[in-house]
Amino acid sequence: MKKLALLVLVTFFLACSSAEDASQAEQSEDQASQVAKTEGDLCPRIHQNSQRQAAVREAAEAGRLVVLIRHATKGGTVDRPCPDPDQALTEGGFAQAEALRGHLQRLGWSFSPVLTSPYCRTLQTAETLVPDFDPIEADGLYTCEFEDLISEHKQSGSNLLLVTHSGCVGKVLGAEVPHTDPDYDSVAAFIDYDDPENSLGCALAADWPSITAR
């Protein structure tokens, strides 16, 4: 009888230990997931993967690349105002957009046409990114109903640039873009027009210097 009781106790303690180990493992996975999110693993970032970079370059060279990019940092500016000053780009936002324009030129990527949400912050970003073109304003780049816009405006042999908001970029990436985190200002999502259901990946503003032309 004593042996049976001892066996029951041992079995109980082993079961409790296994449950505790499983709980700790689950907590570790949750912590790892949170770390990944804070480190920018929102989506496959193309500068970290040579195959994804090659796929983006191939699409750009063939005029099949569609890029959705979130507006640069907003928060109001004195000398370039918007109707709602809080929605204008900051000076840092203009500098961010100008730096991105330089990277697009370095890569040899051209876009025609350029579409933008009608909001001031997206208009200012678009006009800074591609100053030689008047961007086409489209409400669908705020409501994130942009699939028909792409079909309507994508020209054969030309890449298409859409300047939009965090929710629309997140729709392409299948993830929620943190709209209050400055690391995600100007985050871009890349699509091959011939395979629009599969995102090629993304790039944060800090990633662009590591994206190579070849």
Helices and strands as residue ranges (DSSP letters): H 2-38, G 46-48, H 50-61, E 65-70, G 85-87, H 91-107, E 111-116, H 120-129, E 136-137, H 140-143, H 147-153, E 159-164, H 166-173, G 182-184, E 188-192, E 199-203, G 205-210
